[in-house]
C-alpha cells in the first residue's frame, strides 16, 4: 500500500525551520535547485498499518565486512533504517538525528545499534557506505548485500521502495521510517522523519528498558559465524 510521502518541498520547508544560519533567500535557492534536480521525489514517512509485531529478517554484510544476522541479534533491541547514500538529504538528516538521540541517551545506549540498510547495493560500495557514515555516531552500521537479499529484508519490514529515472541515472523513492526492534526481534515502534525529539527519546528509552537483562549482553557469534555485536 502506497501512502502520501514527504516531498522534497516539505523537506526543505522543515530544514528551513531548523536552520538559524540559512536565510530566506538561501532556502528559496535550495528549494529551486532541488526541484530542478529532482522533481517530485518523495519519501514515504507513514507508518505501516500495524507496525507492532512485524518481524524484520535480514542477513547482510556490514561496511567493514562482517555478517550481521537478525537472528543473532535476539535478546537485544536495535533500530533499522532503509535508504541510500545518494538520497536527497532525507537519509543523512535522519541518521544525524539518530546520532544526536544516541548522544542524548548516553550510557543508556552503550550497546544499541542502528543499522542503515542500503536500498542501492549496486552503487553503494563498502567504501561509499563507510564515507557516508563518517560523520555519524559509531553505533550506526551500514549493511548491504545482493539486490535480492536487500529486497527480502525490505519486504520483511514492509518497506516500500522503487527506482525513479532521472535523466540517465536514478533516485530511489522509499519509506523513510526508523524501525525500533525489540529483544524478540519484532518491530515495537517506529520513528518518523518529523518525530519530535522528546517523543523519539521516550520511544527509545521504552525500547531499551523493556525486559532489560540485569547484565550486559556481550559480543557473541551464532553457529554460522554471524556477529551479534
N, C-alpha and C positions, 0 to 999 in steps of 0.2 A: 504494500500500500504506500502510495506517494503522498507525502504531506507538504504543505507550503513551507518553503525553505527560507533561510536567512540570505537575502540577496546581497550582492556586492554594494548596493546603495545603502542598505541598513547597516552593513558592517562599518562603512566609513562614517556613517552618522554616529554610531556608537563610539568609534575611535575618536571622533571629534569631541564628544562629551568628556572622554577620559583625558584628553591631552590638554595641558596648560601651556604648551610650548608652541604648537602649531596654530597659527591664526586662521581666521575665516577664509582668507584668500588661499592659503596653503591647502586647507581642507577641500575647498572647491576645486582646486587644481588636481588634487589627488583623486577626487571623485571622477572628474572628467577623464583623467588619464586611465583610471581603472575601467571606466565604462567603455572607452575606445579599445582598450586592450582585451577586455573580456566581458562582452555584453551578456547580461542576464545569467552569469554563472552563479549558482546558488548552493548553499549548504543546508541540508535539511536538519533542523535542530529539534524537531518534535520528538517526543518520547514514543517508544513502542507502545502498543495498546496495553500490554501487560508486561512491563519490564521485569517485575519481580518474579523470580523463579526460572528465568531463561538461563540455560546452561551454555555458556560460550566455550567452545572447544577449539584448541589450536596446538600445533606442534610446529614451531618455526625456528629460524636461526636468528640470533641476535647480531647486531652490527659488529660485535667482536668475535663472532664465530661460534658461540655456544648455542646448543639446542635448548630451547625453552618449551616445555610441555605443560599445558594447563593441568593435566592430571597430577603432575608432580608438585603443583602449587597448592594442592588441597591442604587445608589446615592453616592457611594464612590469607588475609584479604589483599587485593591489589586492584589496580584500575587499568582499563584498556581504552585506547583512543585510536580510531582509524583515520588516516589521512595520507598526505604525500608531501614531499619536500618542495614541490613547485606550486603548492597551494597559494591562493591569493590572500595570504596573511592570516586567514582564519586559523589554520593549523598551528602556525608558530605562536600566535597570540594565545590560543588555548593552552599550549604546552608551557608557555611562560607564566600563564596564570596558575597552572598546576604547580610550577616551580615555586611561585610565591606562597601558595597554600601549604606546600610541604615545609617551607621555611617557617610559616606561622605555627605549624603543628610541632615543630622542633623534635624533641626526643620521642614524642608520641608516634612519629612516623619513621623512626630509625630504620625499620626493616620493610617499609612499604615501598612497593614498586609501581611505576606507571609504565605500561607497555604501549609504545607507539607502533602500531602495525601499519606498514605502508600498503596503500592500495595501488601502488605504481612500481611493482618489483622490476619491471623492465628498465626503468630509468633510475630508480633509487638503489644504487650500489651500496655496499657496506661503507665505503669511504664517504659517499654522499650523505648517508644517514648519520655517520659519526660527525661530520662537519655541521650538519643541520642541528644536532643536539649539543654542540659545543658550548652554547650559552645557556643551556638548560640545567636543571638540577641533576646531579649524578644518579638520582633514583629513577630517572626516565631512561628507559632502554628501548631501542628501536628493534623491531622484528621484521623479518622478510622471509620469503620462500618462493616457490613456483607460483605462477598465476592461479593454478588450481588450488594450491594449499591456502593461498590468501583468500580466494573466493569461498572456500569451505569455512574458513574462520569467520569471514564477514557474514555468511549465511547463518552460522550458528548464533551470532549476536543479533541477527535480524537487521543487519546494516544494509542500507541502500547505497549503491554507487553505480555510476556509468561514465564512460568517456564522452567528452564533448569536443568535436573537432574545432580547431582554432587556426585556420589558415596554414595547413601543412604540419601542424602539431596538435596537441590536445591538452585539455584540462580534465579534471575529474570532479563531477558533482557527487557529493556524498553526505551521508548522515554525519553531523558534527556534534555528537554526544560523547561524553566520557562515561564509560560503564564502570560502575563500582561493583566488584565481585567479592562475595563473602567467602568465609572459610570452607563452605561446602561446594564452592565452585560455581555458584549461581549468581546472576545479576540481582543485587539487592536494591540498587537505585541508580540514577543517572544524574550527571551534571550537564546542564545546557550551557550554550555559549553566553547567554545573558544572565546566568545564575548570580545572585547577589553573593558577595564574599562571605558574609556571616552565615547564610544558608548553606553554602558549599562546605564551609568549615564544620558546621553542625552535622552534615551528612557524613563527612569523612570521619569525624570523631565517633559517630554512631557505628560506622562500619568497623573501625579499629577496636572499639570496646566490646562489640558483640561477641560473646563467648570467648573472650581473650584468655589464652592459657596463662598459667601462673609463671611459667618460664619461657624464655625466648626460644623461638624456633631457629635452630642452627642450619647452616647450608647443608643440603643433603642431595643425593642423586638417586634416581629411580633405577630399576633394573636395566633400562635401555640407555642409561647414561645422561638422561636429561637433567639439567640442573634445576633445583628448586630454591634458588637464591636464598 
